Amino acid sequence: MSNNKRPNFLVIVADDLGFSDLSAYGSEIDTPNLDRLAQEGVRMSDFHTAASCSPTRAMLLSGTDAHIAGLGGMAERMNRFPEIFKDREGYEGYLNFRVAALPEILQDNDYFTVMSGKWHLGLEKELSPSARGFTKVLSTLPGAGNHFNHEPQMYGETEKPRAILKEKGLWMEHDRFIDGKDDLPENFYSSNTFTDYMIKYLKERDEHEREKPFFAYLPFTAPHWPLQAPSKTIQKYRGKYDDGPLALRDRRLRGLIREGIVPEDVQPAPLHTLDTTPWAELSEDEKKKSSRAMEIFAAMVDLIDVNVGRVREYLESTGEWDNTFVVFMSDNGAEGQLLEAIPILAGATLEDLLKKYYDNSLDNLGNHNSFVWYGPQWASAATAPNRGAKSYTTEGGIRCPCIVRYPAGTNLQPGSVTHTFTTVMDILPTVLDLASIPHPGKQFRGREVAPVRGKSWRALLEASSDENVTLYNPECDIVGWEQFGIAAVRVGNWKALYLPPPRGLGKWELYNLENDQGEIYDLAESHREKLLEMIAHYETYYQESGLFDTYTMVQEALKRQGAKRWW
């Protein structure tokens, strides 16, 4: 194999992994391969995503805001109100063609592009990974799925997926739909199988493809619910969580401090309970089930790590590892509730489906025919010291672990932690910068495309460890977040936050994240001028990103339907 002068790229995405769920971020979960990656590379303490899955993926592959790239909201929610979102630019519910996707750009610049895992950016063939620049693909198209590929609710007498998927299926290989029941391995487990296919596609490169550098995208579906893992791995964590989520949060905080991710005097946000019963008030049986769910979650993270190690081992065997820029990240904060009306549930009520198809008895939890999630309190332990969890624009929803390794272009001390503010939008411009490929500008493949909003990490990676590198200008670079009225804006260390009812009080809050990462001390009243300045910044973001008032329109639609909540 030739020694490529241009770097390879490997982007690995965990699904709903919490801020402290890796050992390198203070966890008790066994993640030695990711620990090794961190010790050879750089950990980010101030890396930000969108507040939920598909908007983050759109930002990653486009380098710009999700509202520009087509995921102004998750498609699963927007589909409930087609009259509101129909023909709205930026709310198509898929990665739109107003952006040049990273694999498209790399493919046009002679990169071998390969993907294995979760897409969540369009259910149609013309919106699939192969249509957006990936040469070799195994993809599950929707936002979640059974980790053992057990989907009995999807098949009726005709043995075809139900109408919600337009009878086109959940799975694609390359540019064709495949049968999830017959065309995937019998011993399917999501993290293992996605890695199998990734390595398979890399091994199967022909001589010409082996001469090219590669871009490999490995987006796991773990540890997203349903929480499932092989029993042998679950057994490793038996009893570790019997003292409950508050005790876990305290241990994780000590671990984060030990690793230098957060300062010693950090004040954690209160535990995110979301109308759940406090641990101390649960019955013994309820505690057993709850702690078992956390054990399964830990096993899922453990197996992500095992498979990261498998990819590394393969690339080391080919001599490509040290010329590969590696990013490992989570797509949002830990999941504290059952959010998406996902296609795999086929439109029926969750309660009915669980009764008909699944066995959630204690001894069966984690198996292929169980379907559980772990709830807001465990999620809050994983996002601490940050406030809230997935779907919130509080730090708990959008501040995520991110590890970067690239010996060929990193001057930072191996094993160091950078506290520089970064975002998922930065990955595209960083990749293009390191590959010496210019962004195509306003025109790409015969269509008009939007510019990137992210920043290249080159200056950060090439700085010495004692340099204070700022990528986003603390005076004028505006970064915003919004999903269905849940909003935030950040300039420098100042952040304004808006949580509409029932998630919040429906008024703007103000925080200085430099000394209040937990978003505990609302400065909206004492720093009125700064609040108004931040609201003005949000208005700029609102206009530039093409937002509209989805919250008000959805609330009005809910009233007409006689419904109290959207989800």
N, C-alpha and C positions, 0 to 999 in steps of 0.2 A: 504494500500500500504506500502511495506517495505521501510525502509530508506536505500537507496543504499549507500554502502561505496564508490564505484567508482562513479565519477561524471557523470552526463548527459552532453550532449553537444547540443547546439542550435546555428547554424550558419545561419544568415539571410543576404541575399545579395540583395541590391537594384541595379537596372540596369541603368547605366548612371547618377547616382546621383552626383551632383557637390560638391566640397569641402566645400562650405558654405551653402548648401541647408537645413540643419537642424538648428533648433533654438539653439541647444547646440553648434553649430558652427557659430552662429551669424546671422541666417536667421530670416526673418519675417514670414516664414511659420509656421503654428501651428503644432508642433510636441511634445506634452506634454509627451507621453509615452517614446519617445526616450530621451527627456530631463531628465526624471526620471531615466532612465537607466544610463545616463551619470552622474547624480548626485550621484548615488549609485556605480558607477564604475569608469572607466578611459577612457579619450578621448586621442586618438593619433593624433599628429600634423604632424608626419613624416612617415606615413604609405603609402606604395607603392604597386601598382598593375602592371599588364601589361597595355599597352596603349589601349586595346580593350577587348571585352567581353570574347570570348571563350579562348584565351590564359590565361587570369586571372583565369578562372574556372579550366583550366587544372593545373595551378600552385597551386591553393587552394587544389585540391583533390590529387595531387601527391607530394607536398612539394618540387618540383624541377622546373627547368626552362621549359617554354612552348615548347622550341625547342627540349627538351629531351622527353617531355610527349606527343608529337604528334601535337601540335598546333603552329608550327613555324610561321604560318600565319593563318589567318582566312580562313576556308574552302570555304566560299562563294567567296573569291577572287582567291584562288588557283585553284578552279574548272574552271576558265576561261582559264587557261594555263596548262592543264593536262600533256602536253609533258615536262614541266619544273619540275613539282613536283612529277611525277609518280615514285614510288619506292624509294623516298627519306626518309630515317629514320628521324623521328621528324617532318615531314611535311605530315603526313597521313591525317590530317584534322579531327581527332577524338582523344579522350583520348586513347593512345595506350597501348599495354600490356607490354611495357618495364618499366612500373611503377606499383607499388602497390598502388591502390587507397585507400584513407582513409576509405571509407565505407567498402571495402573488408577486410581491416585489422581489423576494429572494429567488423565486422560481424563474423570473425573467432575467435574473442576473446569474444564472447557471448554478444555483444551489439545488441539491437534492432535498426535497421537502417531504417529511414523513410525520404522520400523526397516528396515535392510538389512544382512544379514550373518549371522554365526554365532549360533545360539540355544543349543544344548547344555544345555537345561533341560527337555527332554521331547520324546519322539518322536511322541506322539499328537496328534490335532487338538485335543482338549480341554485339552491342555497346551502348546499352541503359542503363539507371540507374539500372534496375534489374539485368543486366549482370555484373555490376561493384560494387555490394555489397549492394544495397538497397533492403530491404525486402518488404516494402510497398511504392508504388510510384503512384503519378499522375504527369505526365511530358508532357510539350510541348517540342518537340525535336528541332525545329529550333531556330534561334537567336532572333526572334521577332514575334509579332502577334497582331491582333486586340484585344483590351482589353475587348471588348464586345463579342468576339468570332464571329465576323461578317467577313467572308472571301469569298465573292461572286466570286472573281476572281479565287478561287481554284477549283471551281466545274463547270463542263460542263454538257452535256446531260446525261452522264453516272453516274453522281453524285459521281464520284471518283476524288480524287486529281490528278492533272496533272503529267505528266511524270517526272518532275523535282524532285518529291518526290518518284518516282518509284511506285506510286499507293499504298504506305504503310501508308500514313496518317501523320498527325501532332502530334497526341496524343497517349500516352500509359498510361494504368493503370496497375501497377505491371509489368507482363511480356507479356502483350498482347496489340495490337493496338486497339484503340477504335475510334468510329466515332465522330468527333468533332461536327457534326451537331445534332446527336441524343442522344449521351451518356453523354453529359455535361448539367448542369442545364440551364433552359431557362433564368434565371435571372443572367447569368454569368457576372461577372466583375473580371478581372484577380486577383487583390490583395485580394478581398473578397473570391473568389472561391478557390484560392490556400490555403488560411488560413483555409477555411472550411474543405478542405480535410486533411490538416495537423492535425487539431484538431480531425477530424473524425478517422483518423488512430490511433492516440494516445488513443482515447477513446475506440476503438475496440480491444485494446490489450487483449489477453487472460491472464489467471492467470500466466502462465509460462512467457509470454512476459513482464508482469508487474513486475516480479521479476528481470528482466534485467535492467541495465542502458540503456539509449537511446542516439542515435546520430540522431538529426533532422536537416535537411537541407531545408531551405525555401528561394529559390532564386526567387524573384519577377521578373516580366517582366516590371514593372513600375520603374521609369518614362520614360522608353524608348519610342521613337515614335512608332506608331502614338499617338499623345497627345490626350487622351480621358479620361473623368471622368464623373460621374453623375453630372447633372446640379446643384443640390443643393449644392454640395461641391464647384463647380466652382464659384458659386455666392458669397461665402465667400471672394473671392479674387478680386472681381470686382472693378476696378479702382486703385488697388494697384501698378500697373506697368505703369501707364499712362505717367510717366516722363522718361521712357526709360531705356535701359540697363546700360548706364554710371552712371546714378543716383543710380541705384540698386547696381552697383559695389561699389560705394562709401559707401552706407549704409552697405553693407555686410562687407566691410573692417573694418568699425567702430565696427561692431558686433564681428568680429574675434578678434580684439584687446581687446574688452571688456571681451570676454570669455577666454583670455589668450592663444589663439591658435597661434597667430602671435605676434611679438614684436610691440611696439608702433611706431617705426621708420621704419617699413617695407615699401619698395618701390614696388608698384604693377607694373606688366608688362603692357605694352600698351594693350588696348582693342583688342581682336582678331576679326578682321572684315572679313577676307577671301573673299575679292572682293564683299562685300555687301555694300549697300548704308547706309551712316551714318544716325542715327536716325533723326537728325535735318532736313535732306533733304527728308524724307519720306512725302508722302501726308497724310492727316488726316485719310483717309480710310486705308492706309497701316499701320499707327500707331495703329489704332484700332485692326486690325487683328493680328498684331505682339504682342501687349500687351495682347490680348485675349489668344494667344498661351501660353504666360507665366502664365496667370491665370490658365489655364488648367494644366500646368505642376505643379504649386503649389498645386492644388487640388489632383493630383496624389501622390505627396509626403505626403500630409495630410493623405490620405487614407492608405498609407503604415504604417504610424504611428498608425492609428486606429487599424490596423490588428496586429501590434506588440503588442499592448495592449490586444487584444483578446487572443493571445497565452499566454501571461503572466498570464492573469486572469485564464485561464484553468490550467496552471501549478501550480499556487498558490492554486487552489481548490483541487489539488491532493497531495499537500505537496511536490512537486518536484522542485519548483522554486529555492529555495536557495541552492540546490545541483546541479544546472545547470550552466555550464560555457557558457556564452552568448557572441557571437561576432556579431555585426552589422556593415556592411561595404558596400561600393560601389565597383563595379567591375572595374571602370576606371573613368577618368574625364568626365565632362559634354559633351554631344554630340553636336558638332557644325555644323554637316552636315549630309546628308543622306548617310551613308557609305555602308552598306551591300546590295548586290544584293540578298536579302533574299528570301527563298523559297516561302513565302506567296505571293510574287509578280509574281510568276509563269512564269518568263522569259520575260514578255512583258515590254514595256517601261513604266516608272512610269507615264509620262504625259498622255498616253493613258488610263491607268488603272484609274487614278484619274477622268478623264472625264467620263468614262463609269460607274463607280461604286460609286463614292463619291461626296458628296455635301459639298464644302468648303466655302459656304457663311458664312458671319460673324455670323449670328444667329444660324447656325447649328454646328459651331466649338465645338468640344468636344464630340459630339454625336457618336453613333456607326458607322454611315456612313460618317464620316469626316476622313480625313487623312492629318495631318499637323505635322510639327516639328518646333522648335523655332529658329534655326539658330545660327551662331557663336557668335553674340554679346551678347545674353542672356547667352549662355554657358560661355563666357568669364567673365561675371559678377559673375557666380557661381564658377568659378575656381580661381578667384583673391584671393590673389595677384600673383598666379602662372601664368606662360606663356602658352598660347595655350590651347588645349582642347583634347578630346578623339582622339586617333590614332596618336597623337604626343608623342614623348618621352621627351618633355619638362615637367616640373613639373605639368602643367595644365592637362596633359594627364594621369599622373601616380601617383600623390599624392592625396589621397582620405581620406574621413572621415572614422574613425573606432572607435567604442565604445566597450569596454570589461567590462563585469560584472561577478564577481565570488567571492562572499563574503567569501567562504570557503578557498580561497587560495590567497587573495589579501591583502597585507599590505599597499599598496599605499592609500593615503588619498582619501576617496570617493569624487567624483567630481573633481579630479585632472586632469591635462593635462600632458602627458609625451611627451617630445620632442625627445625621443630615436628613431633612425632610425629602422624601421621594414618593413617587406614585407609580401605579401600574401602567400609566400612559407612557412612562419613561422607557419601557422595555423596547418598543419599536425603534425609537430614535437611537437608543444605545446599540442595538444590534446593527442597524444600518451604519452607524458611525464606526464601529469596530470592523465591519466588513468593507469599509470605504465605498459604500453605496449611497449616493444622494437620494433623498426622497424625490419621487417623480414630480412633485409640485402640483400644479392645478389640473393637469391632464394625465390620465393613466388608462391604458388599454381602451382608448377611444371614448372615455367618459370624464366628466369633471369631478374632481375629488377635493375633499377638505384638507387643509394643512394639519400638521400634528400640533398638539398642545403640550406634550410631554417634553422632558429634557434628557439629553444624553448623560449617562453616568461616567463618561470617559474622564472628565476632570476629577471626579471623586475617586475613581479607581486608580488613577495615576498619581494622586497626591500622596505625599508621605503621611504617616499616621498622625503626626503632630500638626498638620495643616487643618485649618478650619474652612472646609469647602462648603459653599452654599450654592445650590443649583437653582432654586427659585428665589428671585429677588424679594427680600422681605418687605420691601416698600410698595411693590406694584404688581407682582405676579399673583393672580387670583386663581385659586383652585376651589371649585364648588362641587357639591353633591346634592342630589335631589331624586326622590322616588315618591310620586304620588303625594306631594306636599311635605314629606319628611326631608328636611333640608339642612344644609350647613355651608359655610364658606370660610376659607382660611387664607390669611395673608400674613406671612411670617409666622409668629407663634400665636397670633390672635385668631380666635375662632368664634364665629357666631353660629348659633344652632337654633333650629325651629322644629319642634315636635308637635304636630296637631293632635287634638284629642282622637282616640283615647290614649295615645302614647305619651302625650305631654300636655302642657297647659295652654298650648296654642298661642304662645308669645315668644319673641326672640330672647335668647339667652346669650351671654357673652363670657368667654373663658380665655385666660392666658395659659396656654399649654406649657409654657416654659417652666412654670412652677405648679401646675395644676392639671396633670395628665388625666386624673380621674374625673375631671369636669365636676368638681364639687362646689366651687365657689363662683356663683353667678355674679358677674360684675356689671350686669346690664343697668342697674340703677346708679351705681357709684361712678361708672365710666360711660355716661350717656353719649358724649360726643364720639367716643370710639365705637360704641354700638351703632350709632347712625352712620358712621363711616363704613362699618362692616356691612350694614344693610345695603348701602349704596354699592359696595363691591358685589354683593349678591345680585343686585339688579343688573349690573354689568354682565355677570356670569349668566343670568337668566336670559338676557337678550342675545348674547353671543352664542349660546348653546341651543337656542330655539325652543325653550320651555314654554308650556302654557299651564293654566291653572287646572291641573287634573284633579286636585283634591276637592275643590268646590263642585266640579261637575260630577265626580263620582258620588259625593255625598248626596247630591240632588237625585241622582239615579237610584241610590240605595233607598232613599225615602219613598220614591215612586214604587219601588219593589216591596216596600215594607220590611226591608232588612236592616239590621242594626250594625252589622260589620261586613266588611269586604271579605275577610278570611276568618 
